[in-house]
Amino acid sequence: MNAHPGLPEARHKTCDLLIIGAGPAGMAAAILAAESGLSVIVADEGSGPGGQIYRHCLDQNAHMASVLGRDYQKGRALATRFAAAQAEHLSQTTVFMLEPQPEGGVLAGLSHAADGTAQLCRARHVLIATGALERPFPIAGWTLPGVMTAGAGQTLMKAGGLVPEGPLVLAGSGPLLMLLAAQYLRAGVSIAAILETTPLANFSGALRSLPGFLFSRYALKGAVLLGEVLRKAKVFWGVTGLSALGETRLETVAFRHRGQERRIPARQLLLHQGVVPQVNLAMSAGVAHRWSEQRLAFEPILSAEFATNVEGIFIAGDTGGIGGADAAEASGTLAALAIARRHGKAQPHHLAAEACARSGLSSALRGRDFLDRLYRPAEHFRKPADDVIICRCEEVTAGQIRALARRGVQGPNQAKAFSRAGMGPCQARQCGLSVCELMAEVQGCSPGEAGHMRIRAPVKPVTVAQMAQLGD
């Protein structure tokens, strides 16, 4: 490859292993791979290691660490080991392109937020460990100022110690909602109400998986967390309708509870209905995915070693399937072990490390089936009324997508061409699942048959000036 005439060759990087993401999976993989003698580069969009779950774990003071809880504090030990590993950590760096090369290896495009530059990296292997995204939760009024996701609220708290002004309402379902509520309460935030949208019918459907859950690490932890929240906040269970109201910003949250319409004054509304794998980067590189009807998401097809169908590309952590931080750490270790073996770097102690990681992964995933069944989002929250905007970037409504499907538009990709849904800066991260499920609903097929939108590089915004720095 020819370098740009004005760009020194040193700006183009090479390595044995490029890890994308410095969360638990990426950090664990980097530690083992570097110890095995591989040259490792870790590219991450954060300013420090930890990913979303352990964001800023090395920088938090004792008070904030106690607010965020013991699970968050566990990340400090892993991040400390990662910081000491012989791996190059590129913080505030986005991987916007992955191109498998015919001669082997993968070419990656990196953009650096700190100085506005970009460069290419040629890696013999790539491990995608970019974690999860919050599932889209389109409701009427969710584009109003004052409405955001629970994950965004937690990011602000971890990154800058920022908490919302009251009155505050949390709405949705899933473990993160109650975890965030507990963290806010520890920080002294007053919560006006928690609107729990988990369908009551889900409880009976999850009973078959209850025994496995009771013997998992989640049972006691969840009970303690729920008790902490219920002592200090009012929870409305079985909420079936939800909308955000206001002229220029959020003023009121309207919802339906036990057949009655209710309203609560609010300045902040945080929404959440679970998380799904972040698939865009892997899809853009040609990694095969399949639809999971149980988890209502597209997931990559992986081998037991976390290898994909694309030679040289592996996936670990929640990018490969939602399992939480402990499962992500174990899968990162296992993927790094497989990559080390392919480089001829297998070592005697790797057998013990593999056995330990396999056991840890199995333990971490015990009880997940119960959580998947219990917190399966309600259909009317995934497929909203026609007047609700589902693509925030291009202001496309659910009704526009349904109308296209009735006119014979075939799948999300054609819908993108006709409506521009998925063509904005988020590249379908906020609307892709919604468009897919709406198309499938109207056309009477499964979301897997409807398919996901095709994702092309750059998968995240990059300037023309940065692209010009990459050369030929």
C-alpha positions in Angstrom: 0.0 0.0 0.0 1.3 3.4 -0.9 1.4 6.0 1.8 0.1 9.5 1.2 2.9 11.7 -0.2 2.8 14.1 2.8 2.2 11.4 5.4 5.1 9.5 7.0 5.0 5.7 6.7 5.2 5.5 10.5 1.6 6.7 10.6 0.5 3.3 9.2 0.5 0.7 11.9 0.9 -3.0 11.9 0.3 -5.6 14.6 -0.4 -9.2 15.3 -3.7 -8.4 17.0 -5.9 -5.3 16.8 -8.5 -5.3 19.6 -11.5 -2.9 19.2 -12.9 -1.9 22.6 -11.3 -1.6 26.0 -14.1 -3.1 28.1 -13.8 -6.3 30.1 -13.5 -8.5 26.9 -10.9 -6.3 25.2 -8.8 -5.8 28.3 -8.8 -9.5 29.2 -7.8 -10.4 25.7 -5.1 -7.7 25.5 -3.5 -9.0 28.8 -3.3 -12.6 27.7 -2.3 -11.8 24.1 0.5 -9.4 25.2 1.8 -12.0 27.8 1.9 -14.5 25.0 4.3 -12.4 23.0 1.9 -10.9 20.4 2.1 -7.3 19.3 -1.2 -5.9 20.4 -3.0 -2.6 19.7 -6.2 -1.7 21.6 -8.4 1.0 20.0 -11.1 2.4 22.1 -13.4 5.5 21.9 -13.1 6.2 25.6 -10.5 8.4 27.3 -9.5 5.6 29.5 -9.9 1.8 29.8 -13.1 0.2 31.2 -15.7 0.3 28.4 -19.2 1.3 29.4 -19.5 -1.0 32.4 -16.2 0.1 34.0 -16.0 3.6 32.5 -13.4 5.7 34.3 -12.9 3.0 36.9 -9.3 4.1 37.5 -10.2 7.7 38.1 -13.2 7.5 40.4 -13.0 8.8 44.0 -14.1 6.5 46.9 -17.5 8.2 47.1 -18.4 7.7 43.5 -17.1 4.2 43.5 -19.4 3.4 46.4 -22.3 5.0 44.6 -21.7 2.8 41.5 -21.4 -0.4 43.5 -19.2 -3.4 44.0 -19.6 -4.8 40.4 -18.2 -1.5 39.1 -15.3 -1.6 41.5 -14.3 -5.0 40.3 -13.2 -3.4 37.1 -10.3 -1.5 38.7 -8.2 -4.6 39.2 -8.7 -5.7 35.5 -8.0 -2.1 34.3 -4.8 -1.9 36.4 -3.5 -5.2 34.9 -4.4 -3.9 31.4 -2.6 -0.6 32.0 0.5 -2.6 32.9 0.3 -5.0 29.9 2.7 -4.6 26.9 -0.2 -3.4 24.6 -0.5 -0.1 22.8 -3.7 1.6 23.9 -5.1 4.1 21.5 -7.7 6.0 23.5 -10.4 8.3 21.9 -9.9 6.3 18.8 -12.8 5.0 16.5 -12.4 2.1 14.1 -14.6 3.2 11.3 -13.6 0.5 8.7 -12.6 -3.1 8.6 -11.5 -4.7 5.3 -10.4 -8.4 5.2 -7.4 -8.6 2.8 -7.1 -11.3 0.0 -3.6 -12.0 1.1 -4.6 -12.5 4.7 -5.1 -10.2 7.6 -7.4 -7.2 8.1 -7.0 -3.5 7.2 -8.6 -1.1 9.7 -9.3 2.6 9.5 -8.7 4.5 12.7 -9.8 8.1 13.5 -8.4 9.9 16.5 -10.6 12.4 18.2 -7.8 14.0 20.2 -6.0 15.5 17.2 -8.4 15.0 14.3 -6.1 12.6 12.5 -6.6 9.2 10.9 -4.4 6.3 10.0 -4.6 2.7 8.7 -3.7 -0.4 10.7 -2.9 -3.8 9.2 -3.5 -6.6 11.6 -3.0 -10.3 11.2 -6.1 -10.8 13.5 -8.8 -8.5 14.8 -10.9 -9.0 17.9 -14.1 -7.0 18.0 -15.1 -6.3 21.6 -17.3 -3.2 21.2 -20.0 -4.3 23.6 -23.7 -3.6 23.4 -26.1 -0.9 22.5 -29.4 -0.1 24.2 -32.4 -1.4 22.3 -34.4 1.3 20.5 -37.3 2.5 22.7 -39.3 4.8 20.4 -42.3 6.4 22.1 -44.2 9.6 21.4 -42.1 12.5 22.5 -38.8 10.7 22.9 -37.0 13.3 20.8 -37.9 16.1 23.3 -35.0 17.7 25.3 -35.0 16.0 28.7 -35.5 12.5 27.4 -32.6 10.2 26.9 -31.6 6.6 27.5 -30.7 5.1 30.9 -27.3 4.2 29.5 -26.6 7.8 28.6 -27.5 8.8 32.1 -25.2 6.3 33.6 -22.4 7.4 31.2 -22.7 11.0 32.4 -22.5 9.8 36.0 -19.4 7.7 35.5 -17.6 10.2 33.2 -18.3 13.4 35.0 -20.3 12.7 38.2 -23.3 14.3 36.6 -26.8 13.4 37.8 -30.2 14.6 36.5 -32.3 17.4 37.9 -35.6 16.4 39.3 -38.4 15.6 38.9 -36.9 12.4 37.4 -38.8 9.4 35.9 -37.2 6.1 34.9 -39.2 4.0 32.5 -38.7 0.6 30.9 -37.5 -2.8 31.9 -34.3 -4.8 32.4 -31.6 -5.1 35.1 -29.9 -1.8 34.1 -33.0 0.2 34.9 -33.0 -0.9 38.6 -29.2 -0.7 38.8 -29.3 2.9 37.7 -32.2 3.7 40.0 -30.1 2.3 43.0 -27.1 4.3 41.9 -29.0 7.5 41.7 -30.6 6.9 45.1 -27.2 6.4 46.6 -26.1 9.7 45.0 -29.0 11.5 46.7 -31.1 11.9 43.6 -34.9 12.0 44.2 -36.8 9.7 41.8 -40.4 10.7 41.2 -41.4 7.3 39.8 -40.1 4.2 38.1 -42.5 3.0 35.4 -41.8 -0.8 34.9 -43.0 -1.9 31.5 -42.2 -5.6 31.7 -45.3 -7.4 30.5 -46.9 -9.3 33.5 -47.3 -12.4 31.2 -43.5 -12.6 31.0 -43.4 -13.9 34.6 -45.2 -17.1 33.8 -43.2 -17.6 30.6 -39.9 -17.3 32.6 -40.9 -19.8 35.3 -39.4 -22.7 33.4 -36.0 -21.1 33.7 -36.4 -20.1 37.4 -34.4 -23.0 38.9 -31.3 -22.2 36.9 -31.7 -18.5 37.8 -32.0 -19.2 41.6 -28.6 -21.0 41.5 -27.0 -18.2 39.5 -25.0 -15.1 40.7 -27.9 -12.9 39.6 -30.5 -14.1 42.1 -29.2 -12.7 45.4 -27.7 -9.7 43.7 -31.0 -8.8 42.0 -33.0 -9.3 45.2 -30.8 -7.0 47.2 -30.8 -4.4 44.4 -34.6 -4.5 44.1 -35.1 -4.2 47.9 -32.8 -1.2 47.9 -34.9 0.5 45.2 -38.3 -0.4 46.6 -37.5 1.1 50.0 -36.9 4.5 48.5 -38.8 4.9 45.2 -42.3 4.4 43.9 -42.6 1.7 41.3 -45.6 1.3 38.9 -45.6 -2.3 37.7 -47.1 -3.4 34.4 -47.1 0.0 32.6 -48.6 -0.5 29.2 -48.6 2.9 27.6 -46.0 5.6 27.7 -45.4 9.1 26.1 -43.3 12.2 26.8 -45.2 15.5 26.6 -44.1 19.1 26.4 -43.8 22.1 24.1 -40.1 22.8 23.8 -38.8 20.3 26.3 -40.2 17.5 28.5 -42.8 18.6 31.0 -45.0 15.5 31.7 -44.7 11.7 31.4 -48.1 10.1 30.5 -48.6 6.4 31.0 -51.3 3.7 31.5 -51.4 1.7 34.7 -54.1 -0.8 35.6 -56.4 0.5 33.0 -56.1 4.1 34.1 -54.4 7.0 32.4 -51.9 8.8 34.6 -49.5 11.8 34.3 -46.4 12.7 36.3 -44.6 16.1 36.0 -41.0 15.5 35.0 -38.0 17.3 33.9 -36.0 14.2 33.0 -37.1 10.9 31.6 -34.6 8.0 31.1 -35.7 5.1 28.9 -34.4 1.6 28.8 -35.7 -1.8 27.5 -32.6 -3.9 27.5 -29.4 -4.1 25.4 -28.5 -5.8 22.1 -25.1 -6.6 20.5 -23.4 -3.8 18.6 -23.3 -5.4 15.2 -22.5 -2.6 12.7 -18.7 -3.0 12.5 -18.8 -6.7 12.2 -21.6 -6.6 9.6 -19.6 -4.1 7.5 -16.8 -6.6 7.4 -19.0 -9.4 6.1 -19.4 -11.3 9.4 -22.5 -13.6 9.2 -25.3 -12.9 11.7 -28.6 -14.6 12.6 -31.8 -13.4 14.3 -32.4 -14.7 17.8 -36.2 -14.9 18.4 -35.6 -15.3 22.1 -33.4 -12.3 22.5 -35.0 -10.3 19.6 -31.7 -9.2 18.2 -29.2 -10.1 15.5 -26.1 -11.9 16.8 -22.9 -13.0 15.1 -22.4 -16.7 14.3 -19.3 -17.7 16.3 -17.3 -20.9 16.7 -16.4 -22.3 20.2 -13.2 -20.2 19.9 -15.2 -17.0 19.1 -14.0 -17.0 15.5 -16.4 -15.6 12.8 -16.8 -16.8 9.2 -14.4 -14.0 8.1 -10.8 -15.2 8.3 -8.9 -13.3 10.9 -11.9 -11.7 12.7 -13.0 -12.8 16.2 -15.7 -11.4 18.4 -15.9 -11.4 22.2 -18.1 -9.9 24.9 -21.5 -8.5 24.5 -20.9 -7.9 20.8 -21.2 -11.7 20.4 -24.3 -12.0 22.7 -25.4 -10.4 25.9 -23.9 -12.0 28.9 -22.6 -9.3 31.2 -19.1 -8.2 32.3 -17.9 -11.5 33.8 -18.9 -13.4 30.7 -17.3 -10.8 28.5 -14.0 -11.1 30.4 -14.0 -14.9 30.1 -14.8 -14.8 26.4 -12.0 -12.2 25.8 -9.5 -14.6 27.4 -10.8 -17.5 25.3 -10.6 -15.6 22.1 -7.1 -14.4 22.8 -6.0 -18.0 23.6 -7.3 -19.1 20.2 -5.5 -16.3 18.4 -2.3 -17.0 20.3 -2.4 -20.6 19.2 -2.9 -19.5 15.6 0.3 -17.5 15.9 2.2 -20.4 17.3 2.4 -18.8 20.7 0.6 -21.5 22.8 2.2 -21.9 26.2 1.8 -24.7 28.8 -0.1 -22.6 31.3 -2.7 -21.7 28.6 -4.5 -25.0 29.3 -5.3 -24.0 32.8 -6.2 -20.5 31.7 -8.6 -22.0 29.2 -10.3 -24.3 31.7 -10.7 -21.5 34.2 -12.2 -19.2 31.5 -14.6 -21.9 30.3 -15.8 -22.5 33.8 -16.1 -18.7 34.4 -18.1 -18.3 31.2 -20.5 -21.1 32.1 -21.1 -19.7 35.6 -21.6 -16.2 34.2 -24.2 -17.3 31.7 -26.2 -19.4 34.2 -29.5 -17.6 34.7 -29.4 -15.6 31.5 -32.2 -17.6 30.0 -34.5 -16.5 32.8 -33.6 -12.8 32.4 -34.1 -13.1 28.6 -37.6 -14.4 29.0 -38.6 -12.2 31.9 -37.4 -8.9 30.3 -38.5 -9.6 26.7 -39.7 -6.1 25.6 -43.4 -5.7 25.0 -44.4 -5.7 21.3 -46.1 -2.3 21.3 -42.9 -0.7 22.7 -40.8 -2.2 19.9 -43.4 -1.5 17.1 -44.9 1.8 18.1 -47.9 3.7 16.6 -47.7 5.2 13.1 -47.1 8.8 14.3 -44.0 7.9 16.4 -40.6 8.8 15.0 -38.3 5.8 14.9 -35.4 7.2 12.9 -34.3 10.2 14.9 -31.6 11.2 12.4 -33.9 11.5 9.4 -37.2 12.0 11.3 -38.9 8.9 9.8 -42.1 7.6 11.5 -43.2 4.1 12.0 -46.2 4.8 9.7 -43.9 5.7 6.8 -42.1 2.4 7.2 -45.3 0.4 7.4 -46.6 2.2 4.3 -43.5 1.3 2.4 -43.9 -2.3 3.4 -47.5 -2.4 2.2 -46.4 -0.9 -1.2 -44.1 -3.9 -1.7 -40.8 -2.5 -0.6 -38.6 -5.5 0.1 -36.9 -5.3 3.5 -35.0 -2.7 5.4 -32.4 -1.9 2.7 -35.0 -0.8 0.2 -36.8 1.0 2.9 -33.6 2.9 3.6 -33.4 3.9 -0.1 -37.0 5.2 -0.1 -37.1 6.8 3.3 -33.5 7.5 4.3 -34.1 5.7 7.6 -30.7 4.4 8.7 -28.7 6.8 6.6 -28.0 9.4 9.3 -24.9 9.7 11.5 -25.9 6.8 13.7 -26.0 4.4 10.7 -29.1 2.5 11.9 -27.7 2.0 15.4 -30.9 3.7 16.8 -33.5 2.6 14.3 -32.2 -0.6 12.6 -34.1 -3.1 14.8 -37.3 -1.0 14.7 -37.3 -0.8 10.9 -36.6 -4.5 10.6 -39.4 -5.5 13.0 -41.9 -3.2 11.4 -41.1 -4.5 7.9 -41.4 -8.1 9.1 -44.7 -7.3 10.9 -46.4 -5.9 7.8 -45.0 -8.5 5.4 -45.8 -11.5 7.6 -42.2 -12.8 7.9 -39.7 -13.1 10.7 -37.2 -10.3 11.3 -34.5 -12.7 10.3 -36.1 -13.1 6.9 -36.6 -9.4 6.6 -32.9 -8.9 7.3 -30.8 -6.2 8.8 -29.8 -3.0 6.9 -26.5 -3.5 5.0 -23.8 -1.6 6.8 -20.9 0.0 4.8 -17.8 1.8 5.9 -17.4 4.3 7.4 -19.6 2.8 10.1 -19.1 6.0 12.2 -18.7 9.6 11.1 -15.2 10.5 9.8 -14.3 13.7 8.1 -13.1 14.0 4.5 -9.8 15.5 5.8 -9.2 12.4 7.8 -10.0 10.1 4.9 -7.5 12.1 2.8 -4.8 11.3 5.3 -5.1 7.6 4.6 -3.5 7.7 1.2 -4.2 5.5 -1.8 
